Amino acid sequence: MVLKGKKYILLFLSPAVLLITIFLYYPLGKTIQYSFTNYSNWVPKFDYIGLENYKRIFTDSVISKSLINSLILLAGCLIVEVGFALVLAVLVDSIKKGFRFFRMVYFFPVVISGAAIGLMFYLVFQYEYGMLNSVLATFGVEKIVWITEKSAMFLVLIPVLWQYVGFYFVIFLTAIASVPTEIYESAMLDGISGFKKTIYITIPMIKNVIVTSLGLVIAGSLKVFDIVFVMTNGGPLDASQLLSTYQYQQAFVYYNQGYGSAISVLIIVLGLILYLVTTKLSQSKDELY
Amino acid sequence: MDENNRLIPIRSVYKIKGSKIVKYIVLIVWALTTIAPLLWIFVNSFKNNDEIIGSAFALPKAYVAGGTIFQNFETLKRFSENNIFRGFFNSFVISGSTLLFILVFASMAAFVLARFKFRFTKLIKAYLIASMLIPQFAVIVPNFIIMQRIGQHVSGFQGSYLTVIIPQVAGLMNFAILMLSSFMADLPKELEEAALIDGASIGKIFTRITVPLTIPAFVSVGIMEFLWSYNDLLSPLVYLTKRYQPVTVLISQVQSLYSTDYGAMMAAILITVLPVLIIYIISQEYVIKGLTAGAVKG
C-alpha cells in the first residue's frame, strides 16, 4: 500500500529530522569548525588558528600515550570480545543443559552501567578492602598494590573486556543457531565433525555477522569512557588515559574546547580508517574462497 | 520429520571423551566471573568496613545476629544534595521522559518511512540512520554551548532535566527509527488498506492500527533505549546541576564523597545495578532480541 498526504509526511517526520539535524549533524560540523580555533574557557569569541591544534596533537606526549592505550584497548576488544565470545558461543551451542542459564548470566555485565562497573572494579582492586586482596588475605598471602603506573592500563582493560563479551556472545549464538541444520548433516556425512566443523562450516557461515561485529567493536572501543573515567580517571600519571578520557579532560576540565574538538576529530578519523581497513580486509578474504 | 531425531547423531559425534567436562569447566568459570563480583557487592553492601576487611565472603554479622543491616543505606540517605535516592528518582525521570519522546517521535518517523513512498524516502531514511555513526563525544561541546544559549533566554533551563533529555532523545532515537521502521515494513498491509477504504484518516490508521501492531517491537526497543539512557554517564555529567544528577553521576563521584566508607560505596553500586538487573531478568528475551536483531540482520 502506498499512502499519500504531504501534510502527514511533514508532520510525522519533522520532529525526528529536526532533532537529529540540530543535535547531531549541526554540532558535528561545529566540532570540526572549533578544531581550527583557539576556543577556550567557554568564551564565544575565538580566532581561527589554522592547523595549530593538529600540530599540537603531534607534539603532545599525552596524546601519543592515550593513542597507544586506545589501540591496546582496541586490540584487546578484537581478540577477546570477538575471539573469546565466539569460543563461548560455539561451546554453549554444543551443550544441551544450561543453555539458557549461561545466556542469561553472560549478559549480566552488558546491562549494568559502565559507571557502576568502574566503581565495582575500583573496589575489586582496592588495596585495603579490595576483593582480590581479601582473597589473598584468606590464604595468608601479603596484600598487593594492584593499580600502578605499569599495570593501570591492563587493569582497566579487564572490566572493559568483561562487560562486552556477553554482548557479542549472544550475537554469535543467535547467528550460529540460524545456520541451517542440513549443512551440518551433509558435513557429517563427509566425516567432518567437532573442531573441524567449527572452523570449516560454522565460522564461514556466520562470516557476515563476524564482520559486522568487528565494525561494532571498533566503534565501541573508541567510545569507551565511563569505566576508565570512574576507575582510574586516566591515571596514575596518564598511564590509563584514553583518547576519549583525554578529550573530556581537555574540553571540560582544562576548558580547551578548540583542542578538545581537534581530539574528537582525531578519534572520528581513526575510527573511519580502522573501519575501512576491516571492511577491505574482509572483502579481499572473500575472493580467496 | 522430527527435528530432534536429526540433531542427535550430529551432537553425539561432537562428543569426544572428556571434552564435555572441559567445555562445562570453561563455561562455568566464565559464568563465575560474571556472578562473583555482583554477589560480592551484594553481600558487602550490608556490612561495615571492619567486616568487609575481616570476612569479605561471609554473611553480614548483623544479619546472623538479627540486628540492622541497612546502616550503609542510611549513610547514603544522609547526604542531602547528593542523596542517592534522589539520584535514583532523577534517573527515572530522565530515562522515562527520554524513552517516551523517543517512542513517540521515532514511531511517527518510522511509520512514514515504512508506509509512504515519495521521492526522498530513501534519502531521508539514510540521513536519519547514518546519524548512528556520530559518537556522543563528537557533539557534546557544541551541544553544551547550545544548551547554555537556550539557558540565557529561558530561566530555569540551564542544568535542568531537559538539557540532558533533548540530546539523549536526538542521539538514541536513530536506533529506534531503524528497528521500528523495519518492523512496520514487515507488517501485513491489509488492515490498513481496509481502514483506508472505510475512510479512516492517516492519523487514525497510525494510532489505532499500526501502533498497536508494533507493540512487540516497542517493548524490545524501549527496554534497550531505557537502559542506554539510564546507564549514560557523559551527558548528565556535562549538562546537569547537582540537584538533577542521576545515579550514574553520583556513582562516579562516590569515591570522593564517601572516601573510605566502602560499605556505602557497595550499597550505592547495589542500588544502581539492582533495578537494571531486575528489568533484564524479567524481560530477557526482549532485551536480547532488541540488541542483537540489528547486528545479525546487517
Contacts between the chains, C-beta under 8 A, distances in Angstrom:
chain1	res1	chain2	res2	distance
A	1	B	115	7.0
A	1	B	189	4.4
A	1	B	192	6.0
A	1	B	193	5.0
A	1	B	196	7.3
A	2	B	115	7.9
A	2	B	116	7.1
A	2	B	117	4.9
A	3	B	115	5.2
A	3	B	116	5.3
A	3	B	192	8.0
A	3	B	196	7.4
A	3	B	202	6.0
A	3	B	205	7.9
A	4	B	116	7.5
A	5	B	116	7.9
A	5	B	202	5.5
A	8	B	112	7.1
A	8	B	116	7.7
A	8	B	202	4.7
A	8	B	203	7.1
A	9	B	112	5.5
A	9	B	116	5.7
A	9	B	118	6.5
A	11	B	108	7.8
A	12	B	108	4.1
A	12	B	109	6.3
A	12	B	111	6.1
A	12	B	112	4.5
A	12	B	206	7.8
A	13	B	108	7.5
A	13	B	109	5.4
A	13	B	112	5.3
A	13	B	124	6.6
A	15	B	104	8.0
A	15	B	105	4.3
A	15	B	108	6.8
A	15	B	109	7.4
A	16	B	105	5.2
A	16	B	106	6.5
A	16	B	108	7.2
A	16	B	109	3.8
A	16	B	128	6.1
A	16	B	173	6.3
A	16	B	177	6.3
A	17	B	109	7.6
A	17	B	124	6.9
A	17	B	127	7.6
A	17	B	128	7.0
A	19	B	105	7.0
A	19	B	166	7.5
A	19	B	169	6.1
A	19	B	170	4.2
A	19	B	173	6.8
A	20	B	127	7.7
A	20	B	128	5.9
A	20	B	131	5.0
A	20	B	170	5.7
A	20	B	173	7.2
A	20	B	174	6.6
A	22	B	146	7.7
A	22	B	170	7.2
A	23	B	139	6.9
A	23	B	143	5.9
A	23	B	146	7.6
A	23	B	166	6.5
A	23	B	167	5.3
A	23	B	170	3.6
A	23	B	171	7.0
A	24	B	131	4.7
A	24	B	134	5.0
A	24	B	139	5.9
A	24	B	170	5.7
A	24	B	171	6.6
A	25	B	131	6.7
A	25	B	134	7.5
A	26	B	142	7.3
A	27	B	138	7.7
A	27	B	139	3.7
A	27	B	140	7.9
A	27	B	141	7.7
A	27	B	142	3.5
A	27	B	143	5.1
A	27	B	146	7.2
A	28	B	134	5.4
A	28	B	138	5.7
A	28	B	139	5.7
A	30	B	139	8.0
A	30	B	141	7.7
A	30	B	142	3.6
A	30	B	145	7.8
A	31	B	138	5.5
A	31	B	139	6.5
A	31	B	141	6.3
A	31	B	142	5.9
A	34	B	141	6.6
A	34	B	142	7.2
A	42	B	145	7.4
A	42	B	148	7.3
A	44	B	145	7.4
A	87	B	26	7.8
A	88	B	26	7.6
A	88	B	27	7.0
A	88	B	30	6.3
A	91	B	23	5.1
A	91	B	26	6.2
A	91	B	27	5.8
A	92	B	27	6.5
A	94	B	11	7.0
A	94	B	14	5.6
A	94	B	23	7.0
A	95	B	20	7.7
A	95	B	23	6.3
A	95	B	24	7.2
A	95	B	27	7.3
A	96	B	11	7.5
A	98	B	24	7.8
A	98	B	27	7.3
A	101	B	31	7.6
A	102	B	27	5.6
A	102	B	31	6.1
A	103	B	288	7.4
A	104	B	281	7.2
A	104	B	284	6.0
A	105	B	31	4.8
A	105	B	34	5.3
A	105	B	35	6.1
A	106	B	30	6.8
A	106	B	31	7.0
A	106	B	34	6.0
A	107	B	280	7.2
A	107	B	284	7.7
A	107	B	287	7.5
A	107	B	288	6.9
A	108	B	34	4.9
A	108	B	35	7.3
A	108	B	38	6.7
A	108	B	277	6.8
A	108	B	280	7.5
A	109	B	34	5.8
A	110	B	291	7.8
A	111	B	227	5.7
A	111	B	231	7.9
A	111	B	276	5.3
A	111	B	277	6.9
A	111	B	279	7.8
A	111	B	280	4.5
A	111	B	287	6.9
A	112	B	231	7.4
A	112	B	273	5.3
A	112	B	276	6.1
A	112	B	277	7.3
A	113	B	230	6.9
A	113	B	231	3.6
A	113	B	233	7.1
A	113	B	248	5.2
A	113	B	251	7.3
A	113	B	272	6.3
A	113	B	273	7.5
A	113	B	276	7.2
A	114	B	231	6.5
A	114	B	233	6.4
A	115	B	231	7.5
A	115	B	233	4.7
A	115	B	248	4.3
A	115	B	249	7.7
A	115	B	251	4.4
A	115	B	252	5.0
A	115	B	272	7.5
A	116	B	248	7.5
A	116	B	251	5.5
A	116	B	269	5.1
A	116	B	272	4.7
A	116	B	273	5.2
A	118	B	251	8.0
A	118	B	252	7.3
A	119	B	251	5.5
A	119	B	252	7.5
A	119	B	254	6.4
A	119	B	255	7.0
A	119	B	265	6.4
A	119	B	268	7.5
A	119	B	269	5.7
A	120	B	37	5.7
A	120	B	41	6.1
A	120	B	269	5.6
A	121	B	37	7.7
A	122	B	255	6.8
A	123	B	41	7.8
A	123	B	262	6.5
A	123	B	265	6.3
A	123	B	266	6.9
A	123	B	269	7.9
A	124	B	37	6.4
A	124	B	40	7.8
A	126	B	262	7.3
A	128	B	53	6.4
A	129	B	49	6.7
A	129	B	52	5.0
A	129	B	53	5.3
A	129	B	56	7.8
A	129	B	262	4.5
A	131	B	37	7.1
A	131	B	40	5.3
A	131	B	56	6.6
A	134	B	52	7.8
A	134	B	53	7.3
A	134	B	56	3.7
A	134	B	57	7.2
A	135	B	56	8.0
A	138	B	57	7.7
A	162	B	33	6.7
A	162	B	34	7.7
A	165	B	30	7.7
A	166	B	34	7.1
A	167	B	291	6.9
A	170	B	288	5.5
A	170	B	291	7.2
A	170	B	292	5.6
A	171	B	292	4.9
A	171	B	295	4.9
A	171	B	296	6.2
A	174	B	288	7.7
A	174	B	292	5.1
A	174	B	296	5.4
A	175	B	296	5.6
A	178	B	296	7.4
A	181	B	3	7.4
A	181	B	6	6.1
A	181	B	7	7.0
A	181	B	10	7.9
A	184	B	10	5.4
A	185	B	6	6.7
A	185	B	10	6.9
A	188	B	9	6.9
A	188	B	10	5.4
A	188	B	13	6.3
A	193	B	10	7.6
A	193	B	13	4.3
A	193	B	14	6.1
A	194	B	13	7.2
A	194	B	14	5.7
A	194	B	16	6.1
A	194	B	19	7.8
A	197	B	14	7.5
A	208	B	298	8.0
A	209	B	295	6.8
A	209	B	296	5.8
A	212	B	295	5.4
A	212	B	296	7.9
A	212	B	298	4.8
A	213	B	295	6.5
A	216	B	295	6.4
A	219	B	133	7.6
A	219	B	135	7.5
A	222	B	135	7.3
A	223	B	135	5.4
A	223	B	136	7.2
A	223	B	137	7.4
A	225	B	137	7.3
A	225	B	233	7.1
A	225	B	234	5.9
A	226	B	231	7.8
A	226	B	233	4.4
A	226	B	234	7.4
A	226	B	248	7.6
A	226	B	252	7.6
A	229	B	233	7.0
A	229	B	252	6.6
A	230	B	233	7.7
A	230	B	251	6.9
A	230	B	252	4.8
A	230	B	255	7.8
A	244	B	137	6.0
A	247	B	137	5.8
A	248	B	137	7.1
A	248	B	234	7.3
A	251	B	140	7.5
A	251	B	141	5.3
A	252	B	238	6.3
A	257	B	141	5.2
A	260	B	141	6.2
A	261	B	141	6.0
A	264	B	137	5.8
A	264	B	138	4.8
A	264	B	141	7.6
A	265	B	138	7.9
A	267	B	135	7.3
A	267	B	137	7.2
A	267	B	138	7.4
A	268	B	135	7.1
A	268	B	138	5.7
A	271	B	135	7.7
